[in-house]
Amino acid sequence: MEEVSLSNLGLVTSLGHGGHVCPVATRTQELTVLHIDGFHTFVVAYCGCDPLLPHHLQLFDSKLFSASIDQPRSAFTFELLRQYQIHHLEGKGSAYTYIQSLYRLTNDKGFGELMVRLVTSPANTLRS
């Protein structure tokens, strides 16, 4: 049996409107979401009702903290950020070891391809 994500089966998560489909949704985008149980891939549809509301704020309203303001491609759940805060304050663990443990929850074969994609993503490069 092969594992398949719901986004691969066509699930689209709508932002705004309480999870209902926006009548003027702008576009869909693949988003890597880090949660307390590992890495997940979602396809999100951004709300187009208010053209002045940027995508990272739509994610924030959905309790997701975007890793980028310009073109979000990954986000952290608020629950994960709270858990990391407690992990760091109580156990003095580094962000690296925390993310590594999340990756192992998702794929216990090693760091591999996902971390390379996150590190080398154009959204994660510094601009001069």
VEXTIMI-129646 format. One record per residue (C-alpha): residue in three letters; residue number from 1; x, y, z. Coordinates in Angstrom, 1 decimal. Each point is the difference from the previous one (the first is absolute). Layout:
# residues N
PT,ALA,NUM,X,Y,Z $
...
//
This chain:
# residues 128
PT,MET,1,0.0,0.0,0.0 $
PT,GLU,2,1.3,3.4,-0.9 $
PT,GLU,3,-0.5,3.2,2.0 $
PT,VAL,4,-1.8,2.8,-1.9 $
PT,SER,5,-0.7,3.5,1.3 $
PT,LEU,6,-3.4,1.5,-0.1 $
PT,SER,7,1.3,2.8,-2.2 $
PT,ASN,8,1.2,-2.6,-2.5 $
PT,LEU,9,-3.6,-1.2,-0.1 $
PT,GLY,10,-1.3,3.5,-0.8 $
PT,LEU,11,-0.7,1.5,3.4 $
PT,VAL,12,0.2,3.8,-0.1 $
PT,THR,13,0.0,2.0,3.3 $
PT,SER,14,-1.8,3.3,-0.4 $
PT,LEU,15,1.1,3.0,2.0 $
PT,GLY,16,-2.5,2.6,1.3 $
PT,HIS,17,-3.8,-0.5,0.1 $
PT,GLY,18,0.3,-2.5,2.9 $
PT,GLY,19,1.5,-2.7,-2.2 $
PT,HIS,20,-2.7,0.3,-2.7 $
PT,VAL,21,1.0,0.6,-3.6 $
PT,CYS,22,0.6,3.7,-0.9 $
PT,PRO,23,-2.2,1.1,-2.9 $
PT,VAL,24,3.0,2.0,-1.4 $
PT,ALA,25,3.0,-2.2,1.1 $
PT,THR,26,3.1,1.3,-1.7 $
PT,ARG,27,2.1,-3.2,-0.5 $
PT,THR,28,1.0,-3.2,1.6 $
PT,GLN,29,3.5,-0.7,1.3 $
PT,GLU,30,1.9,-2.9,1.6 $
PT,LEU,31,1.0,0.8,3.5 $
PT,THR,32,2.3,-2.0,2.3 $
PT,VAL,33,-1.4,0.1,3.6 $
PT,LEU,34,2.0,-1.0,3.0 $
PT,HIS,35,-2.2,-1.2,2.9 $
PT,ILE,36,0.8,-1.9,3.2 $
PT,ASP,37,-0.4,-3.3,-1.7 $
PT,GLY,38,2.3,0.7,-3.0 $
PT,PHE,39,0.1,1.6,-3.4 $
PT,HIS,40,-3.1,0.2,-2.1 $
PT,THR,41,-0.8,1.2,-3.6 $
PT,PHE,42,-3.2,1.9,-0.5 $
PT,VAL,43,-1.5,1.7,-3.0 $
PT,VAL,44,-1.5,3.3,1.1 $
PT,ALA,45,-2.4,2.4,-1.8 $
PT,TYR,46,0.5,3.6,1.0 $
PT,CYS,47,-3.0,2.2,0.5 $
PT,GLY,48,-0.4,2.7,-2.7 $
PT,CYS,49,-2.7,2.1,1.6 $
PT,ASP,50,2.4,2.6,1.4 $
PT,PRO,51,2.9,0.5,-2.4 $
PT,LEU,52,1.8,2.0,2.6 $
PT,LEU,53,0.2,-2.9,2.4 $
PT,PRO,54,3.4,-1.7,-0.7 $
PT,HIS,55,0.3,-3.8,0.0 $
PT,HIS,56,2.2,-0.1,3.1 $
PT,LEU,57,-2.7,1.7,2.0 $
PT,GLN,58,-2.6,-2.4,-1.3 $
PT,LEU,59,2.2,-2.8,1.2 $
PT,PHE,60,0.3,1.8,3.4 $
PT,ASP,61,-3.8,0.2,0.3 $
PT,SER,62,0.0,-3.8,-0.5 $
PT,LYS,63,2.5,-0.4,2.9 $
PT,LEU,64,2.9,-0.6,-2.3 $
PT,PHE,65,3.2,2.0,0.3 $
PT,SER,66,1.5,0.5,-3.5 $
PT,ALA,67,3.7,-0.5,-0.5 $
PT,SER,68,0.0,2.8,-2.6 $
PT,ILE,69,-1.9,3.1,-0.5 $
PT,ASP,70,0.4,0.4,-3.7 $
PT,GLN,71,-1.0,-3.4,-1.4 $
PT,PRO,72,-0.8,-2.5,2.8 $
PT,ARG,73,0.9,-3.6,-0.9 $
PT,SER,74,0.3,-1.3,3.6 $
PT,ALA,75,-1.6,0.8,3.3 $
PT,PHE,76,0.0,-1.1,3.6 $
PT,THR,77,-3.1,-0.6,2.0 $
PT,PHE,78,-0.5,2.1,3.1 $
PT,GLU,79,-0.2,-3.3,2.0 $
PT,LEU,80,3.5,-1.0,-1.2 $
PT,LEU,81,1.4,3.4,0.9 $
PT,ARG,82,-1.4,-0.2,3.5 $
PT,GLN,83,1.4,-3.6,0.4 $
PT,TYR,84,3.4,1.2,-1.3 $
PT,GLN,85,0.0,2.8,2.5 $
PT,ILE,86,-0.6,-2.4,2.9 $
PT,HIS,87,2.6,-2.4,-1.4 $
PT,HIS,88,2.6,2.7,-0.2 $
PT,LEU,89,-0.7,1.6,3.4 $
PT,GLU,90,-0.2,-3.3,1.9 $
PT,GLY,91,2.5,-2.2,-1.8 $
PT,LYS,92,2.3,2.6,-1.6 $
PT,GLY,93,-0.3,-1.9,-3.3 $
PT,SER,94,1.1,1.7,-3.2 $
PT,ALA,95,-2.3,0.7,-2.9 $
PT,TYR,96,2.0,-2.4,-2.1 $
PT,THR,97,-0.6,-3.0,2.3 $
PT,TYR,98,-3.7,0.9,0.3 $
PT,ILE,99,-0.5,0.2,-3.8 $
PT,GLN,100,2.1,-3.2,-0.4 $
PT,SER,101,-2.4,-1.8,2.4 $
PT,LEU,102,-3.0,1.3,-2.0 $
PT,TYR,103,1.6,-1.3,-3.2 $
PT,ARG,104,0.5,-3.4,1.6 $
PT,LEU,105,-3.7,-0.1,0.9 $
PT,THR,106,-0.8,0.6,-3.7 $
PT,ASN,107,2.8,-2.2,-1.5 $
PT,ASP,108,2.3,-2.0,2.2 $
PT,LYS,109,2.4,-0.8,-2.8 $
PT,GLY,110,2.2,3.0,0.6 $
PT,PHE,111,0.0,3.7,-0.8 $
PT,GLY,112,0.1,-0.4,-3.8 $
PT,GLU,113,-1.9,1.7,-2.7 $
PT,LEU,114,-2.5,2.2,2.0 $
PT,MET,115,2.6,1.9,1.9 $
PT,VAL,116,2.0,0.6,-3.2 $
PT,ARG,117,-3.2,1.4,-1.6 $
PT,LEU,118,-0.6,2.3,3.0 $
PT,VAL,119,3.5,1.3,0.2 $
PT,THR,120,0.5,0.6,-3.8 $
PT,SER,121,-3.4,1.4,-0.6 $
PT,PRO,122,0.2,3.4,-1.8 $
PT,ALA,123,-2.2,1.4,2.7 $
PT,ASN,124,2.7,-0.8,2.6 $
PT,THR,125,2.9,1.8,-1.8 $
PT,LEU,126,1.3,3.3,1.2 $
PT,ARG,127,-0.5,3.1,-2.2 $
PT,SER,128,2.7,2.6,-0.3 $
//
